[in-house]
């Protein structure tokens, strides 16, 4: 919760803005260290259902190219929604098409291209205006989103994919709090949207506490119109959910399901509210 801007966010209920801009460079460096350290057999290991480590690395490259084409270069061509297609279906379709096309590219060439294009992505994000309007962040219910949230969203995606590669080759999560604290803070911005259909008296609070060096406390307050992360903490939440950082980030990315998170969580107060909060998801899912 330390990497925040001293500006007024354009959507106050989201809480204080996050400044992820200085973290793209260390995250890119960590990705390259991971990829250049892979053994030949590692590239074929399963990283996600249907995707190998090589496929996931190719997906990250597609994200890099997409961001630069759209927001740096103003490039308007590319895939479009089919009639009646949902956002989730569209995203999954274009991601798979890109990964399939990249299967002719060797791991060495893929790594070198990720190094080159990733450096350009770092420079792009470092130069962004955090308060400018940007792409929607569907899991936070914001369209258009302020650039600070859109940027932080991309940072969490790059970080998450690096962890998935690490897990595929038998390594644990990189718990560097400099990076993980911003990942968790960004993921928790989905909490108001998660609770949007929960009807409770105005002033009711739901609090999530994530322990450990990268953790923090996020309190969502029912205001009548929206749930807000910007209201004062009354110290009397109707429901308090305590999570460890590994459970929290994996829940938000659906590396684990809510019922698993609930088993691991410490819950005080209204269990039904806690169960609603644990439906949180901070990716297009």
N, C-alpha and C positions, 0 to 999 in steps of 0.2 A: 504494500500500500504506500510505498515511499515515492514511487515514480509517478507523481501527479503534477499537473500543471496548475499554476495559480491564476486560473481564468475561470470565468463563469461558463459552464457547459450549456450548449444549446438545448439540451433535454435534461433539466435539473433532476428529474426523478431517477436518472441513471447514476447519479452520484458524481463525485469529483472526476474530472477528466484524467485519463492515463496517458503518460508520455512514454510510449514504447520506442520512439525514434532512436535513442542511443543504443538500443539493444539489438537492432538488426545486424550490426557488424559482428558482435561476439557470437550471436546465434549462427550466422553464416560461417564463421570460422570454426565453430564446433561441428557443424554439419560436414564441412570439408575434412576435418580431422577424422571424423567417424568414417566417411566414405573411403578416404585414402588408406585407412587402416583395415579395410575389409579383406579377408582372404577370398580367393576365387570362388570357393564353394559358398561363401556367405551370400553372394548375390542371388542365388536361387532359393534361399530359405524363405519360408512363408512369413510375411509381415502382416497381412490382413487377409480375410477370406477372399480367395481368388487372385491375390496379388503377392508377388515375391518382393524381396528387398529391391531388386532392380526396377520392378514396376512402380514401387512407391517412390523411388528416387526420380523416375521419369515423370511421375505425377507432380512432384515438387517443381521440376523444370517447367511443366505446363503452367503451373500457377505463376511462376516467375514471368514467363513470356506473356501470359494473359494480363497481368498487372501492368507491365511496361507498355504493351500494345494499347490497352484501353486508356490508361490514365497518364502515361508520359507522352505517348505518340499520337493519341487521338484516333487510333485505328478503329474504324467502324465495322469492318467486315468480320465474318466469323459465324459460328453456329447460332441459330435462332430457335425459339420455342416452337414446337409442333402444336397444332391446334389442340387445346385442352390439356396440354402437358403441364404438370406441376413443376415448381422450382426444384424439388428434390429429384424428380425423374430426369429433368433436363441436366442438372449438375452431374448426376451419376452417369448419364449417357455420354456427355462430352468428355468426362474424365476417362471413361473406358475406351472411347475412340482414340484419345490421345495416347494412352498407355499401349494399346494394341499397335498403333503406328510406330511407337518408339522401340518395339521389340527387335527391330533390325539394328539398333544402335548398340555398340559394345559398351560394357561398363566403364572402360577407360575413357572413351569419347564422351559418354554421358557425364562422368565426373568432371572432366575438363570443361564441358559446356556449363555445368552447374556452377563451377568456380567463376567462369567469365560472366555469365548472366546474373548470377547471384550478387556479384559485386555491383552491378548496375542497379539491382533492386535495392540494395542497401543505400546507395546514394540517392535513389528516388525517394525512399521513405524518410531519409534524414532531412530532405528539403521540403517536406510537405507542410502545409498550413493546417494545424490541428483543428481549427474551428471551421474550416471550409466544409460545405456539404459534400458527401461522397456516397458510395454505394450503400444500399440497404444492408442492415444486419438483421436477418430474419429472426434469428433465435433471441434477439433482444427486443423485437417488435418495433424497430426504428427504420423508417424509410422516408427521406434519405437519412443516413446516419452522419454524424459529424466525423470528420476525417480521423480524429483521435481514436474513435471506437473502431472504425474500419481498419485503420492501421494496426491497432492492438489485436483485432481479430486475426489479421494475416500473421502477425507475430506468433500468436498461439497456434495457428495451424502449422507453421514451419517447425516450431518447437515440438508439437505433438507428433508430427511425422518423424522427427529425429528420434524421439523416444520409441516409437514403434519399430524403427530400424534397430535400435539398441536392444530392445526386447527380443527381436527375431534372432539375433546372434548371441543371445544368452547374457546380455548385460542388463543391469538395473537402470532405473530412471536416473537421469542427471538431476540431482537435487540442488544444484547451484541456486541459492536463494535470490541472487540478483536477477535471474531469469524466471524462476518458478513463481516468485511472488507476484510478478506482473501477469503471468499466465493465470494464476488463481484469481487475481483481482479482476481480470478481464472476464473470465468465465462466470464470475458471480454477478456480472451485469445482466445475466439472463434471469436472475431471480424474480424481478418484478413481472416480467413477461410470463414466467412459469406460473405465477400465482394469479394471473389476470382474471381467471374465471372463479376464483375463490371469493365468496361473499361473506364478509365478517364486519363487525362494527368498525367505524372509522377510528383510527388510532391503534388497532390491533397490530402487533409486531411479531414477525418471524425472524429469528436470528440464526445465522450460520457461523459457527466458529471453526476455523481450521487451525490446528495446532502445528507447532514446529517453526523453524526459523523463517520459512516462506509464508507462513499463515497470516491470519488476521480475523477480523470480525465484520460481518456484513449484516445489517438490519434492514429488512423490508417492512415498511409501514403502510397499512391500508389508509388511503386518503379520501376515498369516496370515488374518485375518478380513476386513479391508477394506484398501484403499489409503488412506493418510492424508496430509494436508497439514500435520499437526501434529508430525511427527517431526523430530529434528535433522538438518540437512543434513550429510552425511558428506564432501562435496566430491568424492565418487567415484561420480557417477551412472552407471548402466549405459547410459543413453541421455540425451543432451542435445540439445534442440531449440531453436535460436535463431531467433526470428521478429522482424520489424518489426511495429510496432503496427497498421498498416493491414492487413497479412496476418492478424494474430491476430484482430482483431475481426470481420473479414469471414469468416474460417473459422468462428468460433464461431456466427455467424448464417447461415451457408451462403450468404453473398454470393459466396464461392468454394468450390470443392470441395477435399477433402483432397489430391488429387493435385496440384492447383495450389499449395497451401500447401507441400507437400513439395518441389516444384521450387524454391520461393523460400527454403526453410528452410536453415539451416546445421545439419547433423546430425553429432554425434560419438557413437561407440559403437554400440550394438546398433540396427541400422536397423529391424528388425522391431518392437521396442518403440517406436521413434520413430513408425513408421507407425500403430501402435495409438493412441498419444497424439494423433496428428493426426486421428483420427476424432472428436475433441471437438466437441460441439454444445451450445450453451447457450440454446436456444430450444425450444419445442414444434415439432417438425419432422416 
